Amino acid sequence: MEAEAAKMIGAGLAAIGMIGSGIGVGNIWSSLIATVGRNPAAKANVELYGWIGFAVTEAIALFALVVALIVLFS
């Protein structure tokens, strides 16, 4: 196998982590919307945790992207 082909395969495998991040973000927002829909008075308490969960989940996607780019351009 050529080195360029191996780099492309490695970058593609590293980018799979972004799929999980997209699913996680969807779960976080759907849970937040359902919680606020059931108890609107809890919005102030729950919204902060939703944003923190969103940020942490998106950080995982950024790490996967950086690893894919490092593999691709090294």
C-alpha positions in Angstrom: 0.0 0.0 0.0 1.3 3.4 -0.9 1.9 6.0 1.9 -0.6 8.4 0.4 -3.3 5.8 0.4 -2.5 4.9 4.0 -2.7 8.6 5.0 -6.2 8.9 3.4 -7.5 5.8 5.1 -6.1 7.0 8.5 -7.6 10.4 8.2 -10.9 8.9 7.3 -10.8 6.6 10.3 -9.9 9.5 12.6 -12.8 11.6 11.2 -15.3 8.9 12.4 -15.1 10.6 15.8 -17.0 13.5 14.4 -20.0 11.2 13.8 -20.3 10.4 17.4 -20.0 14.1 18.3 -22.9 14.9 16.0 -25.1 12.3 17.6 -24.1 13.5 21.1 -25.0 17.1 20.3 -28.3 16.0 19.0 -29.0 14.0 22.2 -28.0 17.0 24.4 -30.3 19.4 22.7 -33.2 17.0 22.4 -32.9 16.3 26.1 -32.7 20.0 27.0 -35.8 20.8 24.9 -37.8 17.9 26.4 -36.8 19.0 29.9 -37.8 22.6 29.4 -41.0 21.4 27.7 -41.9 19.4 30.8 -40.8 22.0 33.4 -40.4 25.5 32.0 -39.5 26.8 35.4 -36.3 24.7 35.4 -34.9 26.5 32.2 -32.4 28.6 34.1 -31.0 25.7 36.0 -30.8 23.3 33.0 -29.6 25.6 30.3 -26.1 26.0 31.7 -25.6 22.3 31.8 -26.8 22.0 28.2 -24.2 24.5 27.0 -21.4 22.8 29.0 -22.4 19.5 27.5 -22.5 21.0 24.1 -19.0 22.5 24.5 -17.5 19.3 25.7 -19.0 17.3 22.9 -17.9 19.7 20.3 -14.4 19.6 21.7 -14.3 15.9 21.0 -15.2 16.7 17.3 -12.4 19.3 17.2 -9.9 16.8 18.6 -10.9 14.2 16.0 -10.6 16.8 13.2 -7.1 17.8 14.4 -6.0 14.2 14.5 -7.3 13.6 11.0 -5.5 16.7 9.7 -2.2 15.7 11.5 -2.5 12.2 9.9 -3.3 13.7 6.5 -0.6 16.3 6.3 2.3 14.6 8.2 
